[in-house]
């Protein structure tokens, strides 16, 4: 089951009092009707009262209720993949690079695989150039030196409260490699992942998001992974005319490489010139 988001709804506005993007449903009664049509139960608030869920959740759930197994993606050049922690977003990107590469479709960009300890806790994050296989250390848990910046944003601190220290030097290296891939001869360019330091602080890989929106088109397709809590804010930035949303979970992750591969192939066909007409 997968939820695909790519239409004209929901609408977004900036809530300055909370300094975050809020998803606004036009009318609560309309949301309730849509939930009934999708066969979804009424949502109860934390104190037992009836409360409309955010519109994005509604449309995602409605899509999942109707489409069943994933059959295709909208004809837009950017795919945003989100899901809960540990569900396999980075694993999906690495699998795409292998499988699509074996079929002749080159995959470039940056992936960020984790290194975990014996207890399963993340100890470090690497930046991996999908085009060349070169790999550099992006973050380590604990105090860093002068070349590193400690990040304590949501999700960056470990269970023991120790922050991840991100290397500015590796961020710069990864950003340059991504720019080269984005302008290169790749059928798909990936950026893994967009998290709190990008969406909340405008640092890290955030400057690359603007490059993606500028270059994305029929012949250049991008896939971005994002923390689930930041997905709608990223979609609002990318624009509904260029990006669609897909949520990865345990039920659909095995079929996603073939679905995304077909989506990339459709983009390549749309970019290729049609057959020449008869000479005049």
Secondary structure, DSSP 8 states (H G I E B T S, - for coil): ---EE-SS-SEEEEETTTTEEEEE-S-HHHHHHHHHHTT----B-TTS-B----HHHHHHHHHHHHH-S-----S-SEEEEEESTTSSHHHHHHHHHHHHHHTT--EEEEE--EEE-TTS-EEEEEEEETTT--EEEEEEES---TTEEEE-STTTS-TTS--EEEEHHHHHHHHHHHHHHHTSS-SEEEEEEE-HHHHTTS-TTHHHHHHHHHH-BTTB-EEEEEEGGGHHHHHHHH-TTTEEEEE--TTTHHHHHHHHHHHHHHHHHHHS--------
